Every structure is written in C-alpha cells, then in structure tokens.
C-alpha cells in the first residue's frame, strides 16, 4: 500500500513538472517566436505614420504612392533592409512586429504601428524648398520635445530600393541632423551663455571691444572679421548681431573669463572638451552625436577659433536646436526630443506612449532670459523682413569646411509664440553655389507648421 502511494506521489510530481515545463516552453515560444519571425525572410511589418495619420513607412509594401513620396524622410525613417542602421525602423523594428504565435502571420488584420511626432506635409515643404541644395533642417516643439521636421538632403525613397547605391551622393543614407557639423557663428551662443554664467549680465554688457577688420591676438595670430572694414566699437548685443569674430576673440582673452571656467561651462552644455570621451543623445534608439571641441589656451588661435565656431568644434543640428529650447523656455533645461508618439501592437493595443522629459539644468534662468532677449533683439533688428510675420530669436552662422574651399550657412533659433513653440536649426551646404538661403527655409518651415 505504501509503495502504491509512493508511486502515485512520484507520478503526480512528474505530471506537475511536465505541466510546468510545457507552460514555460509555450511562454518561451510565444515570447521568442516574434523575434525569430522578424529575422526571417517571411517577416511581416506594421506601418509608420506621421502625427496626422499620413503613411511614412509601409510595412506591407502593398500601398500605392506617388514617385518619391517618402523621400523627404527616407534617411530618417529607413526600412528593414539592413542598409541604414541609425534610423527609426532599424532601431525600433521589434515594435512593428505583425506576427502572433497563436494566430500566425497576420497580413490583413495586423495593426502593429508606430505613430510619430513628424509632420509629413511640413517635411515635404521644407525638402522642396531646398530646390536641389543640400543640407538639413530639424525643428521641434520646445515645450513637449516632439520632433516635427527632420529632413536631410540628399535623401532616398526607400520604395525604390538600393540598386543604384554606388551612384548615390555622399550623405544620402544618413540623417545629417544627427551628426556633427562645423557650427560657424551659431557657436557664439554657447560662448555668450558661458560668459553670462561666469561674469553675469551687467559685467558682460559693460564690456566693449573694437573691431578693425582683423584682430592680432596675444599669440601673434590674426582673427579675421567677415567685414574687412571692421565694425568699430561694439558691446555684446552688437557683436552678436554683427557676428564679429574679433570681438569674441578679445572676449575669450579677457582675464575675467578664465579658460578653465569656459571649459566647465562648455562641458555643462554637453561638449566633449579636449580628451573627453564622446557621448551620444538617444532619440528613440537613434544615436545623435554630442558636441565636441578643443580648448587649450585662451590666447591661442585655435582655442579662440573654436569658441567662434570653427577649428575642431563640431555640433549636430539636433543639439543646436535643443539648446534653443533651454533658452526659449526660460528654464536653462533642454526639452529632450522624441520621434515616437505612441506604439500599437499586432492586436491594436497601445503599448507605448511618449512622455515629455527634460535635461538637467545647463544654465540659470537669468542666463536663459538674457540670451533669449539678445536673440529676440537680433531677430527684430535683422530678420523682421526676411522672416516676416514671426517673432523669432535667431543666430546665423557661416562655417568654413573642406579646408576653406566651401562655406555652409546655418540658422538656429526659436519662435516666441505660445501657440507654436518651435525651435529649429537649418543647414545649407556650400551656400555660395545655391540661391536658396536659410531665411527662405525658415519662412517655409514656419508657414508649414503654423498655418
């Protein structure tokens, strides 16, 4: 009798272990099957939409679209071909899984999708405004962090495939907004912020320097001004508006601004200075390069040139835009950008909803307020006609690239409008070879987003 009961207990134990094992196996298969299916030749993807429900990636490939319908966002959204890695699809392909283990591949009823923050209409308008020029434009809501526009030229319509990849122009397969570029005089905003943080508004505005077209610095090197005739004696407001290089070279040399303090403030802004390890800004899995520069001696040409926005200084258009949010919001904190607004799984259930987040405080509210007013005054005095109808705070920049053989044009800024809190960065490459200007692009951008 005891042996029978013992056998019953053993059999029961084996049955329980079998049931538990089968349960674990089923759960494991159910969890991992989508991964293996997504990496097979038979995977089925969902759709990607803009903020208004317009298709910007067709996972089924069955839709009918006009030629180059996706070209304005092609190198940002990407596809599942494995050619472009730093894209929304490549970094979030699991969210588009349209496979259910219990029901198999769901072709018609599958509802896996990503709704982005992007405005397809505005992106296409900006893309068209470049009229054959190359560069990029990125803009976002500086209160919520929603990226509205992120177009980069040249680009690709992924529905056309990659058969002619060898013939594609350099930069076609990346979103240039995510990569470092020479910032030119847009860098002067970082230097203004650093100076305000170190000596304060009253002392900075009390400083004046004279520009005679070039400045012989303390190391015996010349810092040239873009105006050979010079600007005369300027204060900080006038120096920003005139974008005067000799003024900023003399400011960097000032004993009131020790280089170690400037480096400290630059690092607070997010620069990798000298031998600092480069880092990245994560935007829904997409890696965006952080700023970098080399600063070794306040009297040195390369250090002064770096603080003016040349030399070894590199900043991504996205980060240039993000700094504008910390200024425009008046908080000294950046609004962190995002592209994904919400995600739906294969059954149509919401699995992810975006939340607004902020950086740590980069600079004080007083510095934000003063910098904001400097930029708004520049906008009013110098851009009220070229960017008509909008109250903008802006700073332009001309960046020498390719060892001075070409010049890029940049414009960073924000729209001071509670209804349309937009911060932006516009880059036009080789500006002397094209007729379009950053102001032209800004007008198209703001018209598309505000109207």
C-alpha positions as CSV (number, residue, x, y, z in Angstrom):
1,X,0.0,0.0,0.0
2,X,2.8,2.4,0.9
3,X,4.6,1.6,-2.4
4,X,1.4,2.4,-4.3
5,X,1.1,5.8,-2.6
6,X,4.8,6.4,-3.2
7,X,4.3,5.7,-6.9
8,X,1.3,8.0,-7.0
9,X,3.2,10.8,-5.5
10,X,6.1,10.3,-7.9
11,X,3.7,10.2,-10.9
12,X,2.0,13.3,-9.6
13,X,5.3,15.1,-9.2
14,X,6.3,14.1,-12.8
15,X,3.0,15.3,-14.1
16,X,3.3,18.6,-12.3
17,X,6.9,19.0,-13.6
18,X,5.7,18.2,-17.1
19,X,2.9,20.7,-17.0
20,X,5.2,23.4,-15.6
21,X,7.8,22.6,-18.2
22,X,5.2,22.7,-21.0
23,X,3.9,26.0,-19.7
24,X,7.4,27.5,-19.6
25,X,8.1,26.2,-23.1
26,X,4.8,27.7,-24.5
27,X,5.5,31.0,-22.9
28,X,9.1,31.0,-24.2
29,X,8.0,30.2,-27.7
30,X,5.2,32.8,-27.5
31,X,7.7,35.4,-26.4
32,X,10.6,34.5,-28.7
33,X,8.7,33.4,-31.8
34,X,8.2,37.0,-33.0
35,X,11.9,37.7,-32.7
36,X,12.8,34.8,-34.9
37,X,10.0,35.6,-37.3
38,X,11.2,39.2,-37.5
39,X,14.6,38.0,-38.5
40,X,13.3,35.6,-41.1
41,X,12.6,36.2,-44.8
42,X,8.9,36.0,-44.1
43,X,8.6,38.7,-41.5
44,X,5.6,41.0,-41.7
45,X,5.9,44.6,-40.5
46,X,3.4,47.1,-39.5
47,X,3.1,50.7,-40.6
48,X,4.6,54.0,-39.5
49,X,2.5,57.2,-39.6
50,X,3.1,60.9,-39.1
51,X,1.3,62.9,-36.5
52,X,-1.8,63.3,-38.7
53,X,-2.1,59.7,-39.8
54,X,-0.2,60.0,-43.1
55,X,1.8,56.9,-44.0
56,X,5.5,57.5,-43.9
57,X,6.6,53.8,-44.0
58,X,4.5,51.0,-45.5
59,X,5.5,47.7,-43.8
60,X,3.3,45.6,-46.2
61,X,4.7,47.3,-49.3
62,X,1.3,47.0,-50.9
63,X,0.3,50.6,-50.9
64,X,0.3,52.8,-54.0
65,X,2.2,56.1,-53.6
66,X,3.4,58.9,-55.8
67,X,7.0,58.7,-57.0
68,X,9.4,59.8,-54.3
69,X,6.5,60.1,-51.8
70,X,8.8,59.1,-48.9
71,X,12.0,60.9,-50.0
72,X,11.7,63.8,-47.5
73,X,12.0,61.4,-44.6
74,X,13.7,58.4,-46.2
75,X,17.0,58.6,-44.5
76,X,15.4,59.2,-41.1
77,X,12.7,56.6,-41.1
78,X,14.7,54.0,-43.0
79,X,13.4,50.4,-43.8
80,X,14.1,46.8,-42.9
81,X,16.7,46.1,-45.5
82,X,19.7,46.5,-43.1
83,X,21.3,49.2,-45.2
84,X,20.7,52.2,-43.0
85,X,21.3,51.4,-39.3
86,X,20.8,54.7,-37.5
87,X,17.1,55.1,-38.4
88,X,13.8,54.8,-36.8
89,X,12.9,51.5,-38.3
90,X,16.2,49.8,-37.7
91,X,16.2,50.8,-34.1
92,X,12.6,50.0,-33.4
93,X,11.8,47.2,-35.8
94,X,10.5,45.0,-32.9
95,X,7.7,47.5,-32.3
96,X,6.5,46.8,-35.8
97,X,6.2,43.1,-35.3
98,X,3.0,42.0,-37.1
99,X,3.3,38.3,-36.0
100,X,1.3,36.5,-33.4
101,X,2.4,33.0,-32.3
102,X,-1.2,32.0,-31.6
103,X,-2.5,33.3,-34.9
104,X,0.5,33.1,-37.2
105,X,1.4,36.0,-39.6
106,X,-1.5,38.5,-39.6
107,X,-1.5,40.1,-43.0
108,X,-4.7,42.0,-43.4
109,X,-5.8,42.3,-39.7
110,X,-2.4,43.1,-38.2
111,X,-2.4,46.5,-36.6
112,X,1.2,46.9,-35.3
113,X,2.2,50.5,-35.9
114,X,4.2,53.5,-34.8
115,X,2.7,56.9,-34.8
116,X,5.4,59.5,-34.9
117,X,5.5,63.2,-34.0
118,X,6.6,64.2,-37.5
119,X,4.5,66.3,-39.9
120,X,4.9,64.8,-43.3
121,X,3.4,67.9,-45.1
122,X,5.9,70.3,-43.4
123,X,8.8,68.0,-44.1
124,X,8.0,67.8,-47.8
125,X,7.5,71.6,-47.9
126,X,11.0,72.1,-46.4
127,X,12.5,69.4,-48.6
128,X,11.1,71.1,-51.7
129,X,12.3,74.5,-50.6
130,X,15.9,73.4,-50.8
131,X,15.4,73.3,-54.6
132,X,18.4,71.0,-55.2
133,X,20.6,72.4,-52.5
134,X,21.9,70.0,-49.8
135,X,21.8,70.2,-46.0
136,X,19.2,69.5,-43.4
137,X,16.5,71.1,-41.3
138,X,15.3,70.0,-37.9
139,X,12.5,71.5,-35.8
140,X,10.6,70.5,-32.7
141,X,8.1,71.7,-30.1
142,X,10.4,73.2,-27.4
143,X,7.8,72.6,-24.7
144,X,6.9,68.9,-25.5
145,X,10.0,67.6,-27.3
146,X,8.0,66.4,-30.3
147,X,10.2,66.5,-33.4
148,X,8.1,67.9,-36.2
149,X,10.6,68.3,-39.0
150,X,13.8,66.4,-39.7
151,X,14.6,66.3,-43.4
152,X,18.1,65.8,-44.8
153,X,19.3,66.2,-48.3
154,X,20.2,64.3,-50.4
155,X,17.8,61.5,-49.5
156,X,16.2,58.3,-50.7
157,X,12.7,57.0,-51.3
158,X,13.2,53.5,-49.8
159,X,10.5,52.0,-52.1
160,X,12.9,52.4,-55.0
161,X,15.5,50.1,-53.4
162,X,19.3,50.3,-53.5
163,X,20.2,49.1,-56.9
164,X,22.0,52.3,-57.7
165,X,23.6,52.7,-54.3
166,X,27.1,53.0,-55.8
167,X,25.9,56.1,-57.7
168,X,24.3,57.8,-54.7
169,X,25.8,61.1,-53.4
170,X,27.6,61.1,-50.1
171,X,25.3,61.6,-47.2
172,X,22.2,60.1,-48.9
173,X,21.8,57.3,-46.4
174,X,22.2,59.3,-43.2
175,X,20.1,62.0,-41.5
176,X,22.7,64.8,-41.3
177,X,20.7,66.4,-38.4
178,X,22.1,63.6,-36.1
179,X,25.8,64.1,-37.0
180,X,28.4,66.8,-36.0
181,X,28.9,69.7,-38.3
182,X,31.0,72.8,-38.1
183,X,28.6,75.3,-36.4
184,X,30.2,78.6,-37.5
185,X,29.0,81.6,-35.6
186,X,26.0,79.8,-34.2
187,X,28.6,78.6,-31.7
188,X,28.8,82.1,-30.3
189,X,25.6,81.5,-28.4
190,X,27.4,78.9,-26.4
191,X,30.1,81.4,-25.7
192,X,27.6,84.1,-24.7
193,X,25.9,81.6,-22.3
194,X,29.3,80.7,-20.8
195,X,30.2,84.3,-20.3
196,X,26.9,85.2,-18.7
197,X,27.3,82.3,-16.3
198,X,30.8,83.3,-15.4
199,X,30.6,87.1,-15.0
200,X,26.8,87.9,-15.2
201,X,24.8,90.1,-17.5
202,X,25.8,93.5,-16.1
203,X,29.5,92.9,-16.5
204,X,29.2,91.3,-19.9
205,X,27.2,94.2,-21.3
206,X,29.7,96.6,-19.9
207,X,32.5,95.1,-22.0
208,X,33.3,96.7,-25.3
209,X,35.9,95.8,-27.9
210,X,36.9,97.4,-31.1
211,X,36.9,95.6,-34.5
212,X,39.1,97.0,-37.3
213,X,38.5,94.1,-39.7
214,X,41.0,91.8,-38.1
215,X,42.5,91.3,-34.6
216,X,46.1,90.4,-33.8
217,X,45.7,88.2,-30.7
218,X,48.2,87.8,-27.8
219,X,49.8,84.8,-29.6
220,X,50.6,86.9,-32.7
221,X,47.9,85.4,-34.9
222,X,45.2,87.2,-36.8
223,X,41.5,86.6,-36.2
224,X,39.7,87.9,-39.4
225,X,36.3,89.5,-39.4
226,X,33.9,88.8,-42.2
227,X,33.7,92.6,-42.7
228,X,37.2,93.8,-43.8
229,X,36.3,97.4,-42.9
230,X,35.6,96.4,-39.4
231,X,32.7,97.1,-37.1
232,X,34.1,99.7,-34.8
233,X,33.5,99.6,-31.0
234,X,30.8,97.0,-30.0
235,X,29.0,95.7,-27.0
236,X,27.8,92.1,-26.7
237,X,24.4,92.7,-28.3
238,X,26.0,94.4,-31.3
239,X,28.7,91.8,-31.5
240,X,26.1,89.0,-31.7
241,X,24.1,91.0,-34.3
242,X,27.2,91.7,-36.4
243,X,28.7,88.3,-35.7
244,X,32.0,89.9,-35.1
245,X,34.9,87.5,-34.7
246,X,37.5,90.0,-33.3
247,X,35.1,90.9,-30.5
248,X,34.7,87.3,-29.4
249,X,38.4,86.6,-29.7
250,X,39.1,89.5,-27.3
251,X,36.3,88.3,-25.1
252,X,37.9,84.9,-24.8
253,X,41.3,86.5,-24.0
254,X,39.7,88.5,-21.1
255,X,41.1,87.8,-17.7
256,X,37.5,87.8,-16.4
257,X,36.9,84.6,-18.3
258,X,39.5,82.0,-17.2
259,X,39.7,79.2,-19.7
260,X,39.0,76.5,-17.0
261,X,35.7,78.2,-16.3
262,X,34.8,78.3,-20.0
263,X,35.6,74.7,-20.3
264,X,33.5,73.9,-17.3
265,X,30.5,75.7,-18.8
266,X,31.0,74.1,-22.2
267,X,31.0,70.7,-20.5
268,X,27.8,71.6,-18.7
269,X,26.3,72.4,-22.1
270,X,27.2,68.9,-23.2
271,X,30.5,69.4,-25.1
272,X,33.3,66.8,-25.1
273,X,36.3,69.0,-24.5
274,X,39.8,68.0,-25.4
275,X,40.2,64.4,-24.4
276,X,36.7,63.8,-23.0
277,X,35.1,60.6,-24.3
278,X,32.4,61.4,-26.9
279,X,28.8,60.5,-26.0
280,X,25.5,60.4,-27.8
281,X,22.0,61.7,-27.4
282,X,19.5,58.9,-27.7
283,X,16.4,59.7,-29.7
284,X,14.2,56.6,-29.7
285,X,17.2,54.4,-30.3
286,X,18.8,56.7,-32.9
287,X,22.2,57.9,-31.9
288,X,22.8,61.7,-32.2
289,X,26.3,62.9,-31.8
290,X,27.1,65.3,-29.0
291,X,29.2,68.4,-29.4
292,X,33.0,68.4,-29.2
293,X,35.8,71.0,-29.3
294,X,39.4,71.6,-28.3
295,X,40.3,74.4,-25.9
296,X,43.9,74.6,-24.6
297,X,44.9,78.3,-24.2
298,X,42.8,81.5,-24.1
299,X,45.4,83.3,-26.2
300,X,45.8,80.6,-28.8
301,X,44.3,81.0,-32.2
302,X,42.7,77.5,-32.3
303,X,41.0,78.0,-28.9
304,X,39.6,81.3,-29.9
305,X,38.6,80.0,-33.3
306,X,36.9,77.0,-31.6
307,X,34.8,79.3,-29.4
308,X,33.8,81.3,-32.5
309,X,32.6,78.0,-34.2
310,X,35.5,76.9,-36.4
311,X,38.6,74.8,-35.8
312,X,37.8,71.4,-34.3
313,X,34.4,72.4,-33.0
314,X,31.6,70.1,-34.2
315,X,27.9,70.2,-33.1
316,X,24.9,68.3,-34.5
317,X,22.0,70.4,-35.8
318,X,19.8,68.5,-33.3
319,X,21.9,69.6,-30.3
320,X,22.0,73.2,-31.7
321,X,18.2,73.0,-31.7
322,X,18.0,71.6,-28.2
323,X,20.0,74.4,-26.7
324,X,17.4,76.8,-28.1
325,X,14.7,75.1,-26.0
326,X,16.6,75.8,-22.8
327,X,16.7,79.5,-23.9
328,X,13.2,79.8,-25.2
329,X,11.6,78.0,-22.2
330,X,13.5,80.3,-19.9
331,X,14.5,77.4,-17.6
332,X,18.0,76.6,-18.7
333,X,16.8,73.0,-19.1
334,X,16.6,71.4,-22.6
335,X,13.5,69.6,-23.6
336,X,14.6,66.2,-24.7
337,X,13.5,65.3,-28.3
338,X,11.5,62.3,-29.3
339,X,10.1,60.9,-32.6
340,X,7.7,58.2,-31.4
341,X,4.4,59.4,-30.0
342,X,2.7,56.1,-29.5
343,X,3.0,52.4,-30.4
344,X,0.3,49.8,-31.2
345,X,0.9,46.1,-31.1
346,X,-0.4,43.5,-33.6
347,X,-3.8,43.5,-31.8
348,X,-4.2,47.2,-32.0
349,X,-3.5,47.8,-28.3
350,X,-1.4,50.8,-27.2
351,X,1.9,49.6,-25.7
352,X,3.9,52.8,-25.5
353,X,3.0,56.5,-25.1
354,X,5.6,59.2,-25.2
355,X,6.3,61.5,-22.2
356,X,8.0,64.8,-22.1
357,X,11.3,64.9,-20.3
358,X,14.0,67.5,-19.6
359,X,17.7,67.6,-19.2
360,X,19.4,68.7,-16.0
361,X,19.8,72.5,-15.6
362,X,22.5,73.7,-18.0
363,X,22.4,77.3,-17.0
364,X,20.5,79.7,-14.8
365,X,17.1,81.2,-15.6
366,X,18.7,84.6,-15.7
367,X,21.2,83.5,-18.3
368,X,18.3,82.0,-20.3
369,X,16.3,85.2,-20.1
370,X,19.3,87.4,-21.1
371,X,20.3,85.1,-24.0
372,X,16.7,85.0,-25.1
373,X,16.4,88.8,-25.3
374,X,19.7,89.1,-27.2
375,X,18.4,86.6,-29.8
376,X,15.0,88.2,-30.0
377,X,16.6,91.7,-30.5
378,X,18.7,90.2,-33.2
379,X,15.6,88.8,-34.8
380,X,13.7,92.1,-34.6
381,X,16.6,94.2,-35.9
382,X,17.9,92.0,-38.7
383,X,15.2,89.4,-39.7
384,X,11.8,91.1,-39.4
385,X,11.7,91.4,-43.2
386,X,13.4,88.2,-44.3
387,X,11.4,86.1,-41.8
388,X,8.4,88.3,-41.9
389,X,5.3,87.9,-39.6
390,X,7.1,85.9,-36.9
391,X,8.6,86.9,-33.6
392,X,11.9,84.9,-33.8
393,X,15.0,84.8,-31.8
394,X,17.9,83.8,-34.1
395,X,21.6,83.5,-34.7
396,X,23.1,82.8,-38.1
397,X,26.5,81.2,-38.8
398,X,28.8,80.7,-41.7
399,X,31.0,77.7,-41.4
400,X,34.2,77.2,-43.4
401,X,34.5,73.5,-44.5
402,X,36.7,71.4,-46.7
403,X,39.8,73.4,-45.7
404,X,38.0,76.7,-46.6
405,X,37.1,75.6,-50.1
406,X,33.3,75.8,-49.3
407,X,31.1,77.6,-46.8
408,X,28.0,76.3,-45.1
409,X,25.2,78.5,-43.9
410,X,23.4,77.9,-40.6
411,X,20.5,79.5,-38.8
412,X,19.4,78.5,-35.3
413,X,16.5,80.0,-33.3
414,X,13.1,79.7,-31.9
415,X,9.6,81.1,-32.5
416,X,8.4,83.1,-29.5
417,X,4.8,82.1,-29.7
418,X,2.8,80.2,-27.1
419,X,0.6,78.6,-29.8
420,X,3.6,77.4,-31.8
421,X,6.6,76.9,-29.5
422,X,9.1,75.9,-32.3
423,X,12.9,75.7,-32.0
424,X,14.9,74.9,-35.2
425,X,18.3,74.5,-36.8
426,X,18.7,75.0,-40.6
427,X,21.9,74.0,-42.5
428,X,22.6,74.7,-46.2
429,X,25.8,73.2,-47.5
430,X,28.1,75.1,-50.0
431,X,25.9,78.2,-49.7
432,X,27.7,80.1,-52.4
433,X,26.8,77.5,-55.1
434,X,23.0,77.8,-54.5
435,X,20.4,80.5,-54.5
436,X,18.3,79.4,-51.5
437,X,19.0,80.9,-48.1
438,X,18.4,79.8,-44.5
439,X,15.8,82.6,-44.2
440,X,13.9,81.1,-47.2
441,X,13.9,77.8,-45.5
442,X,12.8,79.3,-42.2
443,X,9.8,81.0,-43.8
444,X,8.7,77.8,-45.5
445,X,9.2,75.8,-42.2
446,X,7.2,78.3,-40.1
447,X,4.5,78.7,-42.6
448,X,4.0,74.9,-42.9
449,X,4.0,74.4,-39.2
450,X,2.0,77.4,-38.1
451,X,-0.6,77.6,-40.9
